[in-house]
Amino acid sequence: MELIAILSGFLVLGSLLGLLIGFIQVLSKLEQTKKNGIQTLQFSVIGLIIGFSSCALLFN
């Protein structure tokens, strides 16, 4: 159970870092980089949802 909590924490931290990188890419001037940034933001939000929901289930 402790290992799952640690992995969930890493998933949340990685998703937050992905959000930061995605926002930087969206603000770029290149069109392809903007598309990559939007995709990075989508995957980061999915990771945050999974990470927070697994933490909520563990510590319920």
C-alpha positions as CSV (number, residue, x, y, z in Angstrom):
1,M,0.0,0.0,0.0
2,E,2.9,2.4,0.7
3,L,4.4,1.7,-2.6
4,I,1.1,2.5,-4.4
5,A,0.9,5.8,-2.4
6,I,4.5,6.7,-3.5
7,L,3.8,5.9,-7.1
8,S,0.6,8.0,-7.0
9,G,2.6,10.9,-5.6
10,F,5.1,10.6,-8.4
11,L,2.2,10.5,-11.0
12,V,0.8,13.7,-9.5
13,L,4.1,15.4,-9.5
14,G,4.9,14.3,-13.0
15,S,1.5,15.5,-14.2
16,L,2.0,18.9,-12.6
17,L,5.4,19.2,-14.4
18,G,3.6,18.1,-17.6
19,L,1.1,21.0,-17.2
20,L,3.9,23.5,-16.8
21,I,5.7,22.2,-20.0
22,G,2.3,22.1,-21.9
23,F,1.6,25.7,-21.0
24,I,5.0,26.8,-22.2
25,Q,4.5,24.9,-25.5
26,V,1.1,26.4,-26.0
27,L,2.5,29.9,-25.6
28,S,5.1,29.1,-28.4
29,K,4.9,30.8,-31.8
30,L,5.3,27.6,-33.8
31,E,2.0,25.8,-34.8
32,Q,3.3,22.3,-34.4
33,T,4.7,23.1,-30.9
34,K,1.2,24.5,-29.9
35,K,-0.4,21.2,-31.0
36,N,2.1,19.2,-29.0
37,G,1.5,21.5,-26.0
38,I,-2.3,20.9,-26.2
39,Q,-1.7,17.1,-26.3
40,T,0.7,17.4,-23.4
41,L,-1.9,19.3,-21.4
42,Q,-4.5,16.6,-22.1
43,F,-2.3,13.8,-20.9
44,S,-1.3,15.8,-17.9
45,V,-4.9,16.4,-16.9
46,I,-5.7,12.7,-17.3
47,G,-2.6,11.9,-15.1
48,L,-3.8,14.3,-12.4
49,I,-7.2,12.8,-12.3
50,I,-5.9,9.3,-12.0
51,G,-3.3,10.3,-9.4
52,F,-5.7,12.2,-7.2
53,S,-8.4,9.6,-7.4
54,S,-6.0,6.8,-6.5
55,C,-4.7,8.9,-3.5
56,A,-8.3,9.5,-2.5
57,L,-9.1,5.8,-2.6
58,L,-6.0,4.9,-0.6
59,F,-6.5,7.4,2.2
60,N,-10.3,7.0,2.4
